[in-house]
């Protein structure tokens, strides 16, 4: 986390990573993460509020952008995944 983030924001991002993203996607090697894995993540979390799914997607996308920038992966799988906005039938 960067020092410029407010405490609450940093905690929100930390929870998204440690409480949601790592448990859901952490078993997949970074280089092996595909858009279908991200789509599956969205489908498994479709019961959550759209804003929550959007937050998780934004944090995941930022992490993947950093991985691309640091040459850990060649391509960010998040933009190619479908389904981020297709959650909650009652939304």
Backbone as CSV, one residue per row, in Angstrom:
resi,resn,N_x,N_y,N_z,CA_x,CA_y,CA_z,C_x,C_y,C_z
1,UNK,0.831,-1.180,0.000,0.000,0.000,0.000,0.879,1.248,0.000
2,UNK,0.435,2.227,-0.723,1.217,3.452,-0.775,0.891,4.336,0.420
3,UNK,1.849,5.127,0.875,1.598,6.007,2.020,0.522,7.042,1.755
4,UNK,0.218,7.318,0.494,-0.766,8.344,0.181,-2.210,7.866,0.372
5,UNK,-2.414,6.565,0.543,-3.771,6.057,0.746,-4.234,6.346,2.167
6,UNK,-5.483,6.727,2.286,-6.053,6.915,3.610,-6.181,5.558,4.283
7,UNK,-6.193,5.560,5.595,-6.228,4.329,6.382,-7.397,3.431,5.982
8,UNK,-8.587,3.994,5.888,-9.771,3.208,5.546,-9.651,2.622,4.136
9,UNK,-9.156,3.411,3.206,-8.985,2.941,1.828,-7.997,1.793,1.785
10,UNK,-6.882,1.946,2.469,-5.870,0.890,2.516,-6.450,-0.384,3.117
11,UNK,-7.241,-0.255,4.172,-7.867,-1.435,4.785,-8.871,-2.085,3.843
12,UNK,-9.601,-1.278,3.097,-10.562,-1.812,2.126,-9.831,-2.617,1.063
13,UNK,-8.747,-2.065,0.528,-7.967,-2.768,-0.488,-7.330,-4.022,0.096
14,UNK,-6.812,-3.927,1.314,-6.192,-5.079,1.965,-7.212,-6.208,2.130
15,UNK,-8.418,-5.857,2.551,-9.450,-6.888,2.697,-9.784,-7.501,1.343
16,UNK,-9.869,-6.685,0.308,-10.163,-7.215,-1.029,-9.100,-8.221,-1.449
17,UNK,-7.843,-7.903,-1.175,-6.751,-8.801,-1.570,-6.694,-10.024,-0.673
18,UNK,-6.565,-9.802,0.629,-6.344,-10.915,1.551,-7.602,-11.714,1.846
19,UNK,-8.749,-11.049,1.855,-9.981,-11.721,2.235,-10.772,-12.298,1.084
20,UNK,-10.507,-11.810,-0.144,-11.319,-12.246,-1.279,-10.460,-12.766,-2.435
21,UNK,-9.557,-11.941,-2.936,-8.815,-12.302,-4.149,-7.851,-13.466,-3.927
22,UNK,-7.078,-13.423,-2.854,-6.142,-14.527,-2.609,-6.881,-15.843,-2.356
23,UNK,-7.919,-15.856,-1.509,-8.633,-17.123,-1.341,-9.257,-17.646,-2.640
24,UNK,-9.720,-16.748,-3.486,-10.395,-17.169,-4.719,-9.430,-17.523,-5.848
25,UNK,-8.339,-16.783,-5.959,-7.450,-16.936,-7.116,-6.017,-17.306,-6.748
26,UNK,-5.698,-17.327,-5.481,-4.328,-17.513,-5.033,-3.694,-18.845,-5.389
27,UNK,-4.484,-19.858,-5.661,-3.931,-21.162,-6.024,-3.447,-21.199,-7.473
28,UNK,-3.817,-20.197,-8.249,-3.429,-20.139,-9.666,-2.143,-19.334,-9.782
29,UNK,-1.141,-19.923,-10.426,0.114,-19.183,-10.648,-0.175,-17.935,-11.475
30,UNK,0.511,-16.865,-11.154,0.291,-15.578,-11.820,0.350,-15.706,-13.333
31,UNK,1.361,-16.397,-13.839,1.523,-16.549,-15.281,0.437,-17.420,-15.903
32,UNK,-0.237,-18.203,-15.092,-1.277,-19.105,-15.594,-2.679,-18.503,-15.504
33,UNK,-2.823,-17.339,-14.863,-4.145,-16.722,-14.695,-4.692,-16.283,-16.052
34,UNK,-5.858,-16.769,-16.395,-6.487,-16.504,-17.694,-7.800,-15.737,-17.496
35,UNK,-8.290,-15.102,-18.567,-9.582,-14.411,-18.466,-10.699,-15.321,-17.957
36,UNK,-10.678,-16.598,-18.314,-11.727,-17.518,-17.845,-11.690,-17.667,-16.323
37,UNK,-10.500,-17.588,-15.725,-10.395,-17.656,-14.268,-11.020,-16.418,-13.633
38,UNK,-10.807,-15.273,-14.256,-11.391,-14.025,-13.762,-12.915,-14.075,-13.932
39,UNK,-13.378,-14.585,-15.068,-14.825,-14.733,-15.290,-15.433,-15.658,-14.240
40,UNK,-14.751,-16.737,-13.926,-15.241,-17.667,-12.904,-15.324,-16.955,-11.552
41,UNK,-14.318,-16.139,-11.253,-14.329,-15.357,-10.015,-15.565,-14.464,-9.968
42,UNK,-15.825,-13.744,-11.072,-17.013,-12.889,-11.116,-18.290,-13.698,-10.908
43,UNK,-18.393,-14.839,-11.569,-19.596,-15.677,-11.446,-19.787,-16.162,-10.010
44,UNK,-18.689,-16.536,-9.366,-18.777,-17.032,-7.984,-19.113,-15.927,-6.988
45,UNK,-18.923,-14.694,-7.387,-19.199,-13.567,-6.500,-20.365,-12.714,-7.008
46,UNK,-21.172,-13.279,-7.876,-22.294,-12.553,-8.477,-23.357,-12.169,-7.455
47,UNK,-23.362,-12.822,-6.309,-24.354,-12.514,-5.272,-24.025,-11.220,-4.517
48,UNK,-22.817,-10.702,-4.714,-22.408,-9.486,-4.019,-22.947,-8.245,-4.726
49,UNK,-22.942,-7.152,-4.023,-23.387,-5.875,-4.592,-22.484,-5.493,-5.767
50,UNK,-23.041,-4.865,-6.798,-22.232,-4.450,-7.946,-21.020,-3.605,-7.556
51,UNK,-21.170,-2.718,-6.580,-20.050,-1.880,-6.160,-18.925,-2.717,-5.559
52,UNK,-19.274,-3.773,-4.864,-18.275,-4.663,-4.274,-17.520,-5.411,-5.354
53,UNK,-18.241,-5.938,-6.328,-17.607,-6.642,-7.443,-16.719,-5.680,-8.221
54,UNK,-17.185,-4.459,-8.417,-16.388,-3.457,-9.120,-15.089,-3.172,-8.359
55,UNK,-15.170,-3.047,-7.046,-13.984,-2.813,-6.230,-12.999,-3.966,-6.383
56,UNK,-13.494,-5.198,-6.269,-12.618,-6.358,-6.412,-11.976,-6.384,-7.791
57,UNK,-12.740,-6.073,-8.814,-12.212,-6.053,-10.179,-11.156,-4.959,-10.335
58,UNK,-11.383,-3.806,-9.739,-10.430,-2.705,-9.840,-9.116,-3.047,-9.139
59,UNK,-9.215,-3.659,-7.973,-8.007,-4.049,-7.238,-7.257,-5.137,-8.001
60,UNK,-7.979,-6.115,-8.514,-7.345,-7.176,-9.296,-6.692,-6.604,-10.553
61,UNK,-7.389,-5.727,-11.243,-6.845,-5.130,-12.454,-5.586,-4.323,-12.151
62,UNK,-5.595,-3.561,-11.078,-4.417,-2.779,-10.697,-3.233,-3.698,-10.386
63,UNK,-3.504,-4.793,-9.701,-2.434,-5.747,-9.397,-1.874,-6.363,-10.676
64,UNK,-2.756,-6.685,-11.613,-2.301,-7.271,-12.875,-1.541,-6.252,-13.722
65,UNK,-1.985,-4.983,-13.700,-1.253,-3.925,-14.421,0.154,-3.785,-13.858
66,UNK,0.278,-3.874,-12.541,1.588,-3.805,-11.907,2.447,-5.002,-12.303
67,UNK,1.822,-6.171,-12.378,2.554,-7.375,-12.791,3.055,-7.250,-14.229
68,UNK,2.255,-6.654,-15.097,2.680,-6.425,-16.483,3.833,-5.424,-16.493
69,UNK,3.663,-4.325,-15.779,4.684,-3.280,-15.734,6.022,-3.825,-15.241
70,UNK,5.966,-4.727,-14.256,7.176,-5.312,-13.690,7.617,-6.591,-14.400
71,UNK,7.000,-6.859,-15.534,7.341,-7.973,-16.428,7.210,-9.352,-15.779
72,UNK,6.253,-9.482,-14.847,5.945,-10.795,-14.283,5.010,-11.560,-15.212
73,UNK,4.160,-10.814,-15.930,3.268,-11.382,-16.938,3.313,-10.469,-18.159
74,UNK,2.945,-11.025,-19.310,2.997,-10.206,-20.524,1.680,-9.519,-20.831
75,UNK,0.590,-10.031,-20.265,-0.724,-9.473,-20.573,-1.637,-9.536,-19.355
76,UNK,-2.425,-8.485,-19.164,-3.392,-8.406,-18.070,-4.650,-9.180,-18.478
77,UNK,-5.020,-10.240,-17.749,-6.190,-11.019,-18.128,-7.530,-10.381,-17.754
78,UNK,-7.510,-9.359,-16.917,-8.765,-8.786,-16.417,-9.597,-8.110,-17.508
79,UNK,-9.030,-7.254,-18.367,-9.878,-6.602,-19.379,-10.534,-7.572,-20.364
80,UNK,-9.931,-8.740,-20.553,-10.499,-9.717,-21.486,-11.572,-10.601,-20.857
81,UNK,-11.778,-10.480,-19.555,-12.785,-11.280,-18.860,-14.150,-10.621,-18.986
82,UNK,-15.154,-11.417,-19.266,-16.532,-10.929,-19.327,-17.199,-11.161,-17.981
83,UNK,-18.214,-10.377,-17.695,-19.061,-10.697,-16.566,-19.001,-9.795,-15.374
84,UNK,-18.090,-8.818,-15.323,-17.988,-7.986,-14.125,-19.299,-7.300,-13.797
85,UNK,-19.991,-6.811,-14.803,-21.220,-6.066,-14.555,-22.460,-6.945,-14.602
86,UNK,-22.275,-8.203,-14.885,-23.423,-9.107,-14.984,-23.640,-9.843,-13.678
87,UNK,-23.867,-9.091,-12.606,-24.083,-9.718,-11.317,-25.418,-9.298,-10.738
88,UNK,-25.831,-10.002,-9.759,-27.062,-9.786,-9.002,-28.291,-9.507,-9.870
89,UNK,-29.129,-10.483,-9.961,-30.361,-10.349,-10.740,-31.277,-9.278,-10.153
90,UNK,-31.167,-9.028,-8.839,-32.054,-8.039,-8.216,-31.451,-6.653,-8.176
91,UNK,-30.287,-6.458,-8.797,-29.641,-5.136,-8.752,-30.318,-4.166,-9.696
